Amino acid sequence: MAFNIFLACIPVILAQIVFTKRFTPIKLVGSFIWFIFLPNTIYLVTDIVNLVSDARAISGTYLIADAALFISLIPVGIITLVLSVSPFEKLFVKNKNSMLLFVLNLFIGFGLVLGRVQRVNSWEILTNIQNVISNSLVILKSAELLFVVVLFALLSQVIYIKFRKTVLNVIK
């Protein structure tokens, strides 16, 4: 869980650097890394599914503590999503056209399916590109997985739009 939180913080930090500073070649690399790690933000929200398998293995106080940990990941996922996407939205979606925002969320949904279903890690785009490509092709060839991509994209879009003002007002 701690490692997943670390991964979710990477796009938050990069968003502040990439979308708020003057363009430099380093920002291009930072933008790529931001994009690759962005699904890790909302991934924390989907980690709650692990509670089901844990409930089969543990009970009592351990299950309550486990549930509390997984439930605490949900706000962290929402906050990191908002903090990662809001600078992008300010820079590229100036007229609040949600179509570009939804396209970004489609990529997030695709990344979620790569990670949650295909078990591909974000850094594998640099360390094992063949695995990323082959698993991406599996998704693109599967109507069921593409449906899950759209569901995750909608989840991400709804969460972002619903919570962006609250999160941004709280951190000000």
C-alpha positions in Angstrom: 0.0 0.0 0.0 2.8 2.4 0.9 4.5 1.8 -2.5 1.2 2.4 -4.3 0.9 5.8 -2.5 4.4 6.6 -3.5 3.6 5.8 -7.1 0.4 8.0 -6.9 2.5 10.9 -5.7 4.8 10.9 -8.7 2.3 12.5 -11.1 1.3 15.0 -8.4 4.9 16.3 -8.2 5.4 16.2 -11.9 2.1 18.0 -12.6 3.3 20.9 -10.5 6.6 21.0 -12.4 5.4 20.2 -15.9 2.2 22.3 -16.1 3.1 25.3 -14.1 6.7 26.2 -15.3 8.1 27.5 -18.6 8.7 24.8 -21.2 12.1 23.1 -21.2 13.2 19.8 -22.8 13.2 18.3 -19.3 9.5 19.1 -19.1 8.9 16.9 -22.1 10.4 13.9 -20.3 8.5 14.9 -17.1 5.2 15.1 -19.1 5.8 11.6 -20.4 6.5 10.2 -16.9 3.5 12.1 -15.5 1.3 10.5 -18.2 2.7 7.0 -17.5 2.2 7.2 -13.7 -1.1 9.1 -13.8 -3.3 5.9 -13.5 -1.6 5.1 -10.2 -3.6 7.9 -8.6 -7.0 6.5 -9.1 -5.6 3.0 -8.8 -5.7 3.6 -5.1 -9.5 3.9 -5.2 -9.7 0.5 -7.0 -7.5 -1.2 -4.5 -10.6 -1.7 -2.4 -11.3 -4.8 -4.5 -8.4 -6.5 -2.6 -10.4 -6.4 0.5 -12.7 -9.1 -0.8 -9.8 -11.6 -1.2 -8.4 -10.5 2.2 -11.8 -11.2 3.8 -11.5 -14.8 2.8 -8.1 -15.1 4.5 -8.5 -13.0 7.7 -11.2 -12.1 10.1 -12.0 -10.1 13.3 -9.8 -7.3 14.3 -7.3 -8.0 11.5 -10.1 -7.6 8.9 -11.3 -4.4 10.5 -7.8 -2.9 10.4 -7.3 -4.2 6.8 -10.6 -2.6 5.8 -9.7 0.7 7.4 -6.4 0.7 5.5 -8.1 0.1 2.2 -10.8 2.6 2.9 -8.2 5.2 3.7 -6.7 4.8 0.3 -9.8 6.1 -1.4 -9.4 9.7 -0.3 -5.7 9.5 -1.1 -6.5 8.3 -4.6 -9.0 11.1 -5.1 -6.7 13.8 -3.8 -3.7 12.6 -5.9 -6.0 12.4 -9.0 -7.2 15.9 -8.6 -3.8 17.3 -7.8 -2.3 15.6 -10.9 -5.0 16.4 -13.4 -6.0 20.0 -12.3 -2.8 21.7 -13.7 -3.3 19.8 -17.0 -6.9 21.0 -17.1 -5.9 24.6 -16.3 -3.3 24.5 -19.1 -5.1 22.5 -21.8 -8.8 22.7 -21.1 -9.1 26.4 -20.7 -12.7 26.6 -22.0 -13.6 23.7 -19.7 -14.2 21.4 -22.7 -14.6 18.1 -20.9 -13.9 16.1 -24.1 -10.1 16.6 -23.8 -10.5 15.8 -20.1 -12.4 12.6 -21.0 -9.8 11.6 -23.5 -7.2 11.9 -20.7 -9.5 9.8 -18.5 -9.7 7.1 -21.3 -5.9 6.8 -21.1 -6.2 6.6 -17.3 -8.8 3.9 -17.8 -6.5 2.0 -20.2 -3.7 2.3 -17.7 -5.9 1.0 -14.9 -6.8 -2.1 -17.0 -3.1 -2.6 -17.8 -2.3 -2.5 -14.1 -5.4 -4.0 -12.4 -6.3 -6.7 -14.9 -3.1 -7.3 -17.0 -0.8 -6.7 -14.0 1.6 -4.4 -15.9 3.5 -1.9 -13.8 4.0 1.7 -14.9 7.7 1.5 -15.0 7.6 -1.4 -17.4 7.2 1.0 -20.3 10.9 1.7 -19.8 12.0 -1.7 -18.5 9.8 -4.2 -20.4 8.2 -2.5 -23.4 7.4 -5.7 -25.1 5.2 -6.8 -22.2 3.4 -3.4 -22.2 2.8 -3.7 -26.0 1.6 -7.3 -25.9 -0.8 -6.6 -22.9 -2.0 -3.4 -24.6 -2.9 -5.4 -27.7 -4.8 -7.9 -25.5 -6.9 -5.1 -24.2 -7.4 -3.6 -27.7 -8.6 -6.9 -29.0 -11.0 -7.6 -26.2 -14.5 -6.0 -26.2 -14.8 -6.9 -22.5 -11.6 -5.2 -21.5 -12.4 -2.2 -23.7 -15.7 -1.9 -21.8 -13.8 -2.0 -18.5 -11.5 0.8 -19.9 -14.5 2.9 -20.5 -16.0 2.1 -17.1 -12.7 3.1 -15.4 -12.5 6.2 -17.6 -16.1 7.2 -16.5 -15.2 6.5 -12.9 -12.1 8.7 -13.1 -14.0 11.5 -14.9 -16.9 11.5 -12.4 -14.5 11.4 -9.4 -12.4 14.2 -10.8 -15.3 16.5 -11.6 -17.1 15.7 -8.4 -14.2 16.3 -6.1 -11.9 18.8 -7.9 -13.4 22.0 -6.3 -13.4 20.5 -2.8 -9.9 19.2 -3.0 -8.5 22.4 -4.5 -10.3 24.6 -2.0 -9.0 22.5 0.9 -5.4 22.7 -0.2 -5.5 26.5 -0.7 
